[in-house]
Each structure stands twice: as C-alpha cells, then as structure tokens.
C-alpha cells in the first residue's frame, strides 16, 4: 500500500489518508510532543509550512506519547497547545504509536528508511522527520536533533518541490 493511502485519523478522530489530507503536496511528517526539550521545533515547522506551502508542501504532525510520556494531553489539549503556543496551522493526526508492537502501519513503512548515516529502524525520539515527495516516495529521514531550518533538510525539501 502506498504511503499516501495508509488509513489515518486526524487529531479530531476523522478518518483520512495523506492523499486526502494534503493532496499531491510534498510532506514533512514529524512525530511531535508538547512537553519535550525539542518542542520549540514547532516554530521552525510552522515557518517551513508557511514558506514552502505555496510551492506544494505541507508539514503534518503526528503526536506521540511513547517517549517519556511527553505528549500526555487529549486531542483538544494538544490542538489548543499547538495553536496558541506556536501558531500551528498544519494538519495534526491523532496520537500514534511510532515504535513497538502497536506501531502504526504508516510508521511500519517509514522506519525501513535509513537516515543520512545509513541507519534505519525505530524512531529515536520526538521530532524525527520523514520527507515524502509528491508521488508518495520517502525522500529523506532526519533524526530528532535536525532542526527545521537545518541546511540539509531545507535542501531536501527544495529538491522535491
């Protein structure tokens, strides 16, 4: 099954897919958390979404509570925190397991992608990023400490637009 067709749910619980959610746009899929030391990356993600959006790009956030319980809130709390604290206007999915036995089908495919050093496997922490091109192919994997304004991430986004 194509990444664009994997069944997902929006933060409000509505069924969707990446294709339905963002159309044929390139996507930066990021597992996010509200109470993490990396949470300020939301600002950079909002900026990427705004800067590259007109060229056919979207950030999609995937809340995850698997890393030291750093996304404990309800869907409503997550939405309120993201919009009021960081001005998040990109789509958010429901809270999702990205590792382990309950790993979501989307992440089953994503974790097979190696990062720049050639390492594949489990998500290391919150704010791991996957760039998906317009055709639904994974164009890059960026580990959590790669900030949204990192030259290698910006260059990869430019290459798929």
OpenMM code with the backbone's topology and positions (N, CA, C; nanometers):
from openmm import Vec3, app, unit

residues = "UNK UNK UNK UNK UNK UNK UNK UNK UNK UNK UNK UNK UNK UNK UNK UNK UNK UNK UNK UNK UNK UNK UNK UNK UNK UNK UNK UNK UNK UNK UNK UNK UNK UNK UNK UNK UNK UNK UNK UNK UNK UNK UNK UNK UNK UNK UNK UNK UNK UNK UNK UNK UNK UNK UNK UNK UNK UNK UNK UNK UNK UNK UNK UNK UNK UNK UNK UNK UNK UNK UNK UNK UNK UNK UNK UNK UNK UNK UNK UNK UNK UNK UNK UNK UNK UNK UNK UNK UNK UNK UNK UNK UNK UNK UNK UNK UNK UNK UNK UNK UNK UNK UNK UNK UNK UNK UNK UNK UNK UNK UNK UNK UNK UNK UNK UNK UNK UNK UNK UNK UNK UNK UNK UNK UNK UNK UNK UNK UNK UNK UNK UNK UNK UNK UNK UNK UNK UNK UNK UNK UNK UNK UNK UNK UNK UNK UNK UNK UNK UNK UNK UNK UNK UNK UNK UNK UNK UNK UNK UNK UNK".split()
positions = [
    Vec3(0.0843, -0.1184, 0.0000),
    Vec3(0.0000, 0.0000, 0.0000),
    Vec3(0.0888, 0.1246, 0.0000),
    Vec3(0.0529, 0.2203, -0.0799),
    Vec3(0.1262, 0.3466, -0.0886),
    Vec3(0.1147, 0.4239, 0.0429),
    Vec3(0.2201, 0.4969, 0.0772),
    Vec3(0.2161, 0.5807, 0.1974),
    Vec3(0.0984, 0.6776, 0.1938),
    Vec3(0.0650, 0.7244, 0.0750),
    Vec3(-0.0439, 0.8214, 0.0624),
    Vec3(-0.1811, 0.7606, 0.0880),
    Vec3(-0.1890, 0.6266, 0.0860),
    Vec3(-0.3185, 0.5597, 0.1018),
    Vec3(-0.3360, 0.4896, 0.2364),
    Vec3(-0.2348, 0.4913, 0.3220),
    Vec3(-0.2449, 0.4264, 0.4534),
    Vec3(-0.3544, 0.4971, 0.5333),
    Vec3(-0.4489, 0.4215, 0.5896),
    Vec3(-0.5555, 0.4833, 0.6696),
    Vec3(-0.4988, 0.5535, 0.7934),
    Vec3(-0.5429, 0.6774, 0.8121),
    Vec3(-0.5006, 0.7606, 0.9252),
    Vec3(-0.6245, 0.8212, 0.9888),
    Vec3(-0.6036, 0.8903, 1.1001),
    Vec3(-0.7104, 0.9674, 1.1637),
    Vec3(-0.6553, 1.1051, 1.1987),
    Vec3(-0.7362, 1.2059, 1.1727),
    Vec3(-0.6985, 1.3412, 1.2112),
    Vec3(-0.7005, 1.3521, 1.3629),
    Vec3(-0.6473, 1.4604, 1.4153),
    Vec3(-0.6465, 1.4809, 1.5595),
    Vec3(-0.7877, 1.4792, 1.6159),
    Vec3(-0.8849, 1.5220, 1.5372),
    Vec3(-1.0244, 1.5203, 1.5823),
    Vec3(-1.0913, 1.3853, 1.5621),
    Vec3(-1.0160, 1.2853, 1.5117),
    Vec3(-1.0690, 1.1491, 1.5006),
    Vec3(-1.1318, 1.1141, 1.3680),
    Vec3(-1.1271, 1.2039, 1.2716),
    Vec3(-1.1865, 1.1763, 1.1405),
    Vec3(-1.0948, 1.0882, 1.0568),
    Vec3(-1.1502, 0.9874, 0.9877),
    Vec3(-1.0669, 0.9043, 0.9010),
    Vec3(-1.0132, 0.9856, 0.7838),
    Vec3(-0.8888, 0.9573, 0.7461),
    Vec3(-0.8259, 1.0273, 0.6351),
    Vec3(-0.7078, 0.9458, 0.5844),
    Vec3(-0.6412, 0.9967, 0.4838),
    Vec3(-0.5141, 0.9448, 0.4337),
    Vec3(-0.4280, 1.0677, 0.4043),
    Vec3(-0.3001, 1.0481, 0.3802),
    Vec3(-0.2169, 1.1614, 0.3398),
    Vec3(-0.2695, 1.2220, 0.2103),
    Vec3(-0.3153, 1.1369, 0.1182),
    Vec3(-0.3692, 1.1869, -0.0087),
    Vec3(-0.4902, 1.2771, 0.0159),
    Vec3(-0.5788, 1.2354, 0.1050),
    Vec3(-0.6966, 1.3171, 0.1355),
    Vec3(-0.6590, 1.4427, 0.2127),
    Vec3(-0.5634, 1.4298, 0.3032),
    Vec3(-0.5264, 1.5384, 0.3928),
    Vec3(-0.4512, 1.6511, 0.3225),
    Vec3(-0.3575, 1.6160, 0.2349),
    Vec3(-0.2728, 1.7186, 0.1727),
    Vec3(-0.2683, 1.7110, 0.0206),
    Vec3(-0.3459, 1.6234, -0.0389),
    Vec3(-0.3460, 1.6126, -0.1848),
    Vec3(-0.2136, 1.5608, -0.2360),
    Vec3(-0.1628, 1.6230, -0.3428),
    Vec3(-0.0378, 1.5755, -0.4035),
    Vec3(0.0828, 1.6579, -0.3575),
    Vec3(0.0729, 1.7193, -0.2424),
    Vec3(0.1809, 1.8019, -0.1894),
    Vec3(0.2939, 1.7139, -0.1358),
    Vec3(0.4152, 1.7665, -0.1369),
    Vec3(0.5256, 1.7032, -0.0651),
    Vec3(0.4977, 1.7233, 0.0837),
    Vec3(0.5392, 1.6271, 0.1650),
    Vec3(0.5035, 1.6282, 0.3069),
    Vec3(0.6269, 1.6051, 0.3928),
    Vec3(0.6356, 1.6805, 0.5021),
    Vec3(0.7312, 1.6508, 0.6076),
    Vec3(0.6485, 1.5978, 0.7236),
    Vec3(0.6598, 1.4677, 0.7475),
    Vec3(0.5856, 1.4003, 0.8538),
    Vec3(0.6746, 1.3979, 0.9771),
    Vec3(0.6230, 1.4485, 1.0902),
    Vec3(0.7036, 1.4648, 1.2113),
    Vec3(0.6272, 1.4118, 1.3315),
    Vec3(0.6882, 1.3194, 1.4074),
    Vec3(0.6245, 1.2792, 1.5331),
    Vec3(0.6559, 1.3873, 1.6365),
    Vec3(0.5517, 1.4446, 1.6944),
    Vec3(0.5645, 1.5625, 1.7790),
    Vec3(0.5207, 1.5343, 1.9229),
    Vec3(0.5631, 1.6226, 2.0132),
    Vec3(0.5243, 1.6141, 2.1537),
    Vec3(0.5269, 1.7534, 2.2145),
    Vec3(0.4361, 1.7788, 2.3064),
    Vec3(0.4191, 1.9112, 2.3652),
    Vec3(0.5100, 1.9398, 2.4840),
    Vec3(0.5640, 1.8362, 2.5454),
    Vec3(0.6420, 1.8557, 2.6682),
    Vec3(0.7823, 1.7988, 2.6554),
    Vec3(0.8460, 1.8273, 2.5448),
    Vec3(0.9778, 1.7738, 2.5124),
    Vec3(1.0766, 1.8894, 2.5010),
    Vec3(1.2010, 1.8628, 2.5272),
    Vec3(1.3033, 1.9650, 2.5083),
    Vec3(1.3122, 2.0119, 2.3642),
    Vec3(1.2648, 1.9305, 2.2701),
    Vec3(1.2680, 1.9665, 2.1284),
    Vec3(1.1391, 2.0345, 2.0816),
    Vec3(1.0418, 2.0516, 2.1713),
    Vec3(0.9132, 2.1113, 2.1350),
    Vec3(0.9268, 2.2462, 2.0655),
    Vec3(1.0262, 2.3303, 2.0993),
    Vec3(1.0401, 2.4565, 2.0263),
    Vec3(1.0607, 2.4394, 1.8753),
    Vec3(1.0887, 2.3167, 1.8295),
    Vec3(1.0972, 2.2943, 1.6846),
    Vec3(0.9645, 2.3246, 1.6154),
    Vec3(0.8545, 2.3262, 1.6908),
    Vec3(0.7262, 2.3629, 1.6313),
    Vec3(0.7373, 2.4967, 1.5571),
    Vec3(0.8097, 2.5930, 1.6137),
    Vec3(0.8239, 2.7239, 1.5483),
    Vec3(0.8835, 2.7100, 1.4094),
    Vec3(0.9888, 2.6324, 1.3975),
    Vec3(1.0522, 2.6110, 1.2682),
    Vec3(0.9645, 2.5332, 1.1723),
    Vec3(0.8880, 2.4380, 1.2255),
    Vec3(0.7967, 2.3616, 1.1403),
    Vec3(0.6869, 2.4525, 1.0844),
    Vec3(0.6354, 2.5418, 1.1682),
    Vec3(0.5353, 2.6385, 1.1214),
    Vec3(0.5949, 2.7257, 1.0106),
    Vec3(0.7192, 2.7673, 1.0292),
    Vec3(0.7861, 2.8505, 0.9283),
    Vec3(0.8056, 2.7742, 0.7974),
    Vec3(0.8470, 2.6487, 0.8047),
    Vec3(0.8602, 2.5668, 0.6827),
    Vec3(0.7263, 2.5554, 0.6111),
    Vec3(0.6223, 2.5265, 0.6872),
    Vec3(0.4881, 2.5106, 0.6304),
    Vec3(0.4447, 2.6385, 0.5596),
    Vec3(0.4722, 2.7517, 0.6218),
    Vec3(0.4344, 2.8811, 0.5644),
    Vec3(0.5210, 2.9150, 0.4430),
    Vec3(0.6506, 2.8945, 0.4544),
    Vec3(0.7425, 2.9321, 0.3467),
    Vec3(0.7250, 2.8484, 0.2210),
    Vec3(0.7146, 2.7173, 0.2392),
    Vec3(0.7101, 2.6282, 0.1238),
    Vec3(0.5681, 2.5872, 0.0833),
    Vec3(0.4693, 2.6203, 0.1667),
    Vec3(0.3309, 2.5835, 0.1371),
    Vec3(0.2837, 2.6262, -0.0011),
    Vec3(0.3093, 2.7508, -0.0412),
    Vec3(0.2639, 2.7948, -0.1735),
    Vec3(0.3264, 2.7165, -0.2890),
    Vec3(0.4342, 2.6460, -0.2619),
    Vec3(0.5014, 2.5682, -0.3665),
    Vec3(0.4617, 2.4206, -0.3638),
    Vec3(0.3614, 2.3852, -0.2839),
    Vec3(0.3134, 2.2476, -0.2828),
    Vec3(0.3737, 2.1617, -0.1738),
    Vec3(0.3858, 2.2178, -0.0541),
    Vec3(0.4476, 2.1477, 0.0590),
    Vec3(0.3607, 2.1626, 0.1827),
    Vec3(0.3615, 2.0597, 0.2663),
    Vec3(0.2894, 2.0658, 0.3928),
    Vec3(0.3657, 1.9894, 0.4997),
    Vec3(0.3645, 2.0426, 0.6196),
    Vec3(0.4083, 1.9681, 0.7373),
    Vec3(0.2856, 1.8951, 0.7898),
    Vec3(0.3035, 1.7737, 0.8398),
    Vec3(0.1977, 1.7006, 0.9081),
    Vec3(0.2559, 1.6508, 1.0399),
    Vec3(0.1924, 1.6889, 1.1507),
    Vec3(0.2381, 1.6482, 1.2827),
    Vec3(0.1673, 1.5229, 1.3299),
    Vec3(0.2442, 1.4345, 1.3929),
    Vec3(0.1911, 1.3084, 1.4446),
    Vec3(0.2224, 1.3026, 1.5945),
    Vec3(0.1308, 1.3474, 1.6808),
    Vec3(0.1563, 1.3403, 1.8238),
    Vec3(0.1845, 1.1969, 1.8682),
    Vec3(0.2822, 1.1840, 1.9575),
    Vec3(0.3223, 1.0523, 2.0067),
    Vec3(0.3598, 1.0652, 2.1539),
    Vec3(0.3108, 0.9734, 2.2347),
    Vec3(0.3366, 0.9759, 2.3791),
    Vec3(0.4302, 0.8629, 2.4218),
    Vec3(0.5078, 0.8068, 2.3295),
    Vec3(0.5921, 0.6916, 2.3603),
    Vec3(0.7280, 0.7269, 2.4201),
    Vec3(0.7641, 0.8530, 2.4224),
    Vec3(0.8960, 0.8913, 2.4695),
    Vec3(0.8817, 0.9683, 2.6007),
    Vec3(0.8943, 0.8960, 2.7108),
    Vec3(0.8839, 0.9511, 2.8462),
    Vec3(0.7538, 1.0271, 2.8703),
    Vec3(0.6455, 0.9856, 2.8057),
    Vec3(0.5146, 1.0458, 2.8292),
    Vec3(0.5091, 1.1945, 2.7998),
    Vec3(0.5795, 1.2388, 2.6962),
    Vec3(0.5903, 1.3814, 2.6690),
    Vec3(0.4767, 1.4384, 2.5832),
    Vec3(0.3770, 1.3563, 2.5527),
    Vec3(0.2557, 1.4052, 2.4858),
    Vec3(0.1346, 1.3455, 2.5578),
    Vec3(0.1122, 1.3902, 2.6841),
    Vec3(0.0083, 1.3273, 2.7658),
    Vec3(-0.1330, 1.3774, 2.7402),
    Vec3(-0.1484, 1.4876, 2.6716),
    Vec3(-0.2780, 1.5544, 2.6606),
    Vec3(-0.3800, 1.4835, 2.5740),
    Vec3(-0.5030, 1.5318, 2.5863),
    Vec3(-0.6118, 1.4881, 2.4995),
    Vec3(-0.5950, 1.5558, 2.3642),
    Vec3(-0.6726, 1.5135, 2.2678),
    Vec3(-0.6684, 1.5762, 2.1355),
    Vec3(-0.6953, 1.7264, 2.1463),
    Vec3(-0.7935, 1.7632, 2.2282),
    Vec3(-0.8279, 1.9043, 2.2439),
    Vec3(-0.7122, 1.9822, 2.3073),
    Vec3(-0.6483, 1.9237, 2.4083),
    Vec3(-0.5357, 1.9904, 2.4743),
    Vec3(-0.4172, 2.0068, 2.3786),
    Vec3(-0.3928, 1.9041, 2.2997),
    Vec3(-0.2830, 1.9107, 2.2024),
    Vec3(-0.3109, 2.0217, 2.1014),
    Vec3(-0.4325, 2.0240, 2.0471),
    Vec3(-0.4688, 2.1260, 1.9482),
    Vec3(-0.4559, 2.2663, 2.0072),
    Vec3(-0.5066, 2.2849, 2.1277),
    Vec3(-0.5005, 2.4172, 2.1904),
    Vec3(-0.3563, 2.4585, 2.2156),
    Vec3(-0.2747, 2.3682, 2.2691),
    Vec3(-0.1345, 2.3992, 2.2949),
    Vec3(-0.0635, 2.4384, 2.1655),
    Vec3(-0.0803, 2.3575, 2.0625),
    Vec3(-0.0101, 2.3822, 1.9360),
    Vec3(-0.0523, 2.5136, 1.8722),
    Vec3(-0.1809, 2.5416, 1.8714),
    Vec3(-0.2272, 2.6632, 1.8042),
    Vec3(-0.1984, 2.7887, 1.8865),
    Vec3(-0.2166, 2.7836, 2.0175),
    Vec3(-0.1965, 2.9048, 2.0964),
    Vec3(-0.0495, 2.9312, 2.1278),
    Vec3(0.0299, 2.8263, 2.1484),
    Vec3(0.1700, 2.8463, 2.1847),
    Vec3(0.2585, 2.8692, 2.0628),
    Vec3(0.2319, 2.7958, 1.9544),
    Vec3(0.3211, 2.8031, 1.8377),
    Vec3(0.2524, 2.8470, 1.7088),
    Vec3(0.1228, 2.8678, 1.7117),
    Vec3(0.0530, 2.9098, 1.5901),
    Vec3(0.0478, 2.8004, 1.4845),
    Vec3(0.0458, 2.6755, 1.5295),
    Vec3(0.0437, 2.5628, 1.4353),
    Vec3(-0.0832, 2.5688, 1.3516),
    Vec3(-0.0641, 2.5705, 1.2202),
    Vec3(-0.1771, 2.5685, 1.1279),
    Vec3(-0.1653, 2.4545, 1.0279),
    Vec3(-0.0663, 2.3671, 1.0487),
    Vec3(-0.0558, 2.2489, 0.9624),
    Vec3(-0.1368, 2.1351, 1.0241),
    Vec3(-0.1716, 2.0336, 0.9438),
    Vec3(-0.2536, 1.9243, 0.9944),
    Vec3(-0.1825, 1.8442, 1.1038),
    Vec3(-0.2636, 1.8008, 1.2005),
    Vec3(-0.2167, 1.7115, 1.3065),
    Vec3(-0.3005, 1.5846, 1.3028),
    Vec3(-0.2336, 1.4724, 1.3194),
    Vec3(-0.3027, 1.3440, 1.3248),
    Vec3(-0.3297, 1.3068, 1.4699),
    Vec3(-0.4057, 1.1994, 1.4885),
    Vec3(-0.4308, 1.1541, 1.6243),
    Vec3(-0.3024, 1.0993, 1.6857),
    Vec3(-0.3013, 1.0891, 1.8179),
    Vec3(-0.1863, 1.0348, 1.8887),
    Vec3(-0.1598, 0.8937, 1.8370),
    Vec3(-0.0332, 0.8656, 1.8047),
    Vec3(0.0033, 0.7452, 1.7315),
    Vec3(0.1267, 0.6803, 1.7918),
    Vec3(0.1288, 0.5464, 1.7929),
    Vec3(0.2497, 0.4729, 1.8300),
    Vec3(0.3399, 0.4630, 1.7076),
    Vec3(0.4655, 0.5043, 1.7243),
    Vec3(0.5608, 0.5015, 1.6139),
    Vec3(0.6615, 0.3869, 1.6288),
    Vec3(0.6641, 0.3237, 1.7446),
    Vec3(0.7519, 0.2100, 1.7732),
    Vec3(0.6714, 0.1000, 1.8417),
    Vec3(0.7304, -0.0174, 1.8503),
    Vec3(0.6715, -0.1258, 1.9282),
    Vec3(0.5657, -0.2065, 1.8555),
    Vec3(0.5027, -0.2938, 1.9317),
    Vec3(0.4037, -0.3869, 1.8758),
    Vec3(0.2827, -0.3163, 1.8169),
    Vec3(0.2483, -0.2001, 1.8695),
    Vec3(0.1320, -0.1254, 1.8207),
    Vec3(0.1703, -0.0168, 1.7201),
    Vec3(0.2917, -0.0267, 1.6651),
    Vec3(0.3388, 0.0733, 1.5679),
    Vec3(0.2369, 0.0863, 1.4544),
    Vec3(0.2035, 0.2094, 1.4221),
    Vec3(0.1066, 0.2369, 1.3159),
    Vec3(0.1614, 0.1880, 1.1814),
    Vec3(0.0722, 0.1468, 1.0922),
    Vec3(0.1107, 0.0955, 0.9605),
    Vec3(0.1941, 0.1966, 0.8811),
    Vec3(0.1661, 0.3245, 0.8968),
    Vec3(0.2452, 0.4265, 0.8286),
    Vec3(0.3909, 0.4189, 0.8738),
    Vec3(0.4113, 0.4078, 1.0030),
    Vec3(0.5476, 0.4013, 1.0563),
    Vec3(0.6137, 0.2667, 1.0309),
    Vec3(0.5353, 0.1617, 1.0079),
    Vec3(0.5938, 0.0327, 0.9678),
    Vec3(0.6764, 0.0519, 0.8418),
    Vec3(0.6250, 0.1314, 0.7496),
    Vec3(0.6972, 0.1589, 0.6255),
    Vec3(0.8084, 0.2608, 0.6456),
    Vec3(0.7804, 0.3654, 0.7209),
    Vec3(0.8774, 0.4730, 0.7370),
    Vec3(1.0074, 0.4278, 0.8028),
    Vec3(0.9986, 0.3427, 0.9048),
    Vec3(1.1193, 0.3053, 0.9798),
    Vec3(1.2161, 0.2198, 0.8988),
    Vec3(1.1730, 0.1718, 0.7847),
    Vec3(1.2633, 0.0957, 0.6977),
    Vec3(1.3594, 0.1880, 0.6229),
    Vec3(1.3327, 0.3177, 0.6254),
    Vec3(1.4146, 0.4165, 0.5544),
    Vec3(1.5375, 0.4520, 0.6367),
    Vec3(1.6553, 0.4430, 0.5773),
    Vec3(1.7756, 0.4833, 0.6504),
    Vec3(1.7896, 0.6356, 0.6561),
    Vec3(1.8579, 0.6816, 0.7602),
    Vec3(1.8893, 0.8242, 0.7711),
    Vec3(2.0170, 0.8539, 0.6923),
    Vec3(2.0716, 0.9721, 0.7052),
    Vec3(2.1907, 1.0124, 0.6291),
    Vec3(2.3122, 0.9254, 0.6581),
    Vec3(2.3168, 0.8666, 0.7781),
    Vec3(2.4296, 0.7789, 0.8137),
    Vec3(2.4042, 0.6330, 0.7745),
    Vec3(2.2889, 0.6052, 0.7162),
    Vec3(2.2575, 0.4698, 0.6726),
    Vec3(2.1874, 0.3842, 0.7759),
    Vec3(2.1432, 0.4448, 0.8871),
    Vec3(2.0749, 0.3690, 0.9925),
    Vec3(1.9238, 0.3760, 0.9747),
    Vec3(1.8617, 0.2596, 0.9727),
    Vec3(1.7162, 0.2503, 0.9685),
    Vec3(1.6705, 0.2004, 1.1057),
    Vec3(1.5433, 0.1669, 1.1180),
    Vec3(1.4933, 0.1110, 1.2429),
    Vec3(1.4090, 0.2094, 1.3207),
    Vec3(1.3898, 0.1770, 1.4480),
    Vec3(1.2988, 0.2517, 1.5339),
    Vec3(1.3220, 0.4026, 1.5329),
    Vec3(1.2136, 0.4724, 1.5605),
    Vec3(1.2191, 0.6174, 1.5807),
    Vec3(1.2979, 0.6406, 1.7091),
    Vec3(1.3934, 0.7324, 1.7055),
    Vec3(1.4794, 0.7552, 1.8212),
    Vec3(1.4128, 0.8385, 1.9299),
    Vec3(1.3348, 0.9387, 1.8897),
    Vec3(1.2792, 1.0317, 1.9877),
    Vec3(1.1748, 1.1176, 1.9181),
    Vec3(1.1143, 1.2080, 1.9923),
    Vec3(1.0201, 1.3039, 1.9344),
    Vec3(1.0907, 1.3900, 1.8288),
    Vec3(1.0150, 1.4333, 1.7327),
    Vec3(1.0585, 1.5240, 1.6267),
    Vec3(1.1518, 1.4590, 1.5246),
    Vec3(1.1367, 1.3282, 1.5042),
    Vec3(1.2026, 1.2634, 1.3911),
    Vec3(1.1192, 1.2975, 1.2673),
    Vec3(1.1865, 1.3228, 1.1559),
    Vec3(1.1201, 1.3777, 1.0382),
    Vec3(1.1406, 1.2885, 0.9160),
    Vec3(1.0327, 1.2737, 0.8380),
    Vec3(1.0374, 1.1995, 0.7124),
    Vec3(0.9841, 1.2899, 0.6029),
    Vec3(1.0629, 1.3063, 0.4984),
    Vec3(1.0207, 1.3844, 0.3828),
    Vec3(0.9647, 1.2890, 0.2788),
    Vec3(0.8426, 1.3170, 0.2360),
    Vec3(0.7729, 1.2332, 0.1387),
    Vec3(0.7447, 1.3197, 0.0164),
    Vec3(0.7873, 1.2707, -0.1010),
    Vec3(0.7690, 1.3511, -0.2223),
    Vec3(0.6239, 1.3448, -0.2709),
    Vec3(0.5963, 1.4142, -0.3787),
    Vec3(0.4592, 1.4247, -0.4309),
    Vec3(0.4025, 1.2910, -0.4779),
    Vec3(0.4911, 1.1976, -0.5104),
    Vec3(0.4449, 1.0660, -0.5561),
    Vec3(0.4274, 0.9684, -0.4396),
    Vec3(0.4605, 1.0115, -0.3198),
    Vec3(0.4452, 0.9251, -0.2037),
    Vec3(0.5693, 0.8441, -0.1699),
    Vec3(0.6822, 0.8777, -0.2305),
    Vec3(0.8076, 0.8079, -0.2010),
    Vec3(0.8829, 0.8830, -0.0915),
    Vec3(0.9487, 0.8081, -0.0048),
    Vec3(1.0251, 0.8692, 0.1037),
    Vec3(1.1537, 0.9270, 0.0460),
    Vec3(1.1700, 1.0576, 0.0632),
    Vec3(1.2841, 1.1287, 0.0047),
    Vec3(1.3920, 1.1592, 0.1080),
    Vec3(1.3659, 1.1307, 0.2347),
    Vec3(1.4670, 1.1562, 0.3360),
    Vec3(1.4166, 1.1303, 0.4758),
    Vec3(1.5097, 1.0941, 0.5619),
    Vec3(1.4814, 1.0738, 0.7038),
    Vec3(1.5793, 1.1597, 0.7823),
    Vec3(1.5252, 1.2363, 0.8751),
    Vec3(1.6049, 1.3297, 0.9528),
    Vec3(1.5785, 1.3050, 1.1006),
    Vec3(1.6845, 1.2788, 1.1741),
    Vec3(1.6737, 1.2459, 1.3154),
    Vec3(1.6277, 1.3669, 1.3972),
    Vec3(1.5842, 1.3438, 1.5205),
    Vec3(1.5208, 1.4491, 1.6011),
    Vec3(1.6002, 1.5783, 1.6170),
    Vec3(1.7295, 1.5699, 1.6290),
    Vec3(1.8073, 1.6922, 1.6523),
    Vec3(1.8309, 1.7739, 1.5255),
    Vec3(1.7886, 1.7234, 1.4109),
    Vec3(1.7940, 1.8029, 1.2878),
    Vec3(1.6821, 1.9048, 1.2966),
    Vec3(1.7181, 2.0298, 1.3077),
    Vec3(1.6177, 2.1351, 1.3236),
    Vec3(1.5497, 2.1640, 1.1894),
    Vec3(1.4293, 2.2198, 1.1950),
    Vec3(1.3579, 2.2501, 1.0710),
    Vec3(1.4325, 2.3442, 0.9763),
    Vec3(1.5227, 2.4266, 1.0290),
    Vec3(1.5971, 2.5176, 0.9411),
    Vec3(1.7359, 2.4645, 0.9037),
    Vec3(1.7641, 2.3383, 0.9355),
    Vec3(1.8938, 2.2791, 0.9009),
    Vec3(1.9113, 2.2802, 0.7488),
    Vec3(2.0288, 2.3212, 0.7013),
    Vec3(2.0509, 2.3302, 0.5564),
    Vec3(2.0203, 2.2004, 0.4822),
    Vec3(2.0547, 2.0859, 0.5408),
    Vec3(2.0294, 1.9595, 0.4714),
    Vec3(1.8797, 1.9300, 0.4587),
    Vec3(1.8004, 1.9697, 0.5568),
    Vec3(1.6559, 1.9494, 0.5485),
    Vec3(1.5945, 2.0461, 0.4482),
    Vec3(1.6327, 2.1709, 0.4543),
    Vec3(1.5802, 2.2710, 0.3599),
    Vec3(1.6163, 2.2322, 0.2162),
    Vec3(1.7395, 2.1873, 0.1939),
    Vec3(1.7819, 2.1449, 0.0598),
    Vec3(1.6995, 2.0250, 0.0116),
    Vec3(1.6712, 1.9310, 0.1020),
    Vec3(1.5911, 1.8139, 0.0640),
    Vec3(1.4493, 1.8556, 0.0272),
    Vec3(1.3925, 1.9478, 0.1027),
    Vec3(1.2573, 1.9974, 0.0696),
    Vec3(1.2589, 2.0650, -0.0672),
    Vec3(1.3582, 2.1502, -0.0893),
    Vec3(1.3707, 2.2182, -0.2200),
    Vec3(1.3777, 2.1157, -0.3336),
    Vec3(1.4465, 2.0054, -0.3106),
    Vec3(1.4652, 1.9061, -0.4169),
    Vec3(1.3380, 1.8329, -0.4563),
    Vec3(1.2369, 1.8316, -0.3689),
    Vec3(1.1128, 1.7603, -0.4018),
    Vec3(1.0007, 1.8538, -0.4459),
    Vec3(1.0309, 1.9832, -0.4509),
    Vec3(0.9263, 2.0796, -0.4927),
    Vec3(0.9363, 2.1128, -0.6408),
] * unit.nanometer
topology = app.Topology()
chain = topology.addChain("A")
for resn in residues:
    res = topology.addResidue(resn, chain)
    for name in ("N", "CA", "C"):
        topology.addAtom(name, app.Element.getBySymbol(name[0]), res)
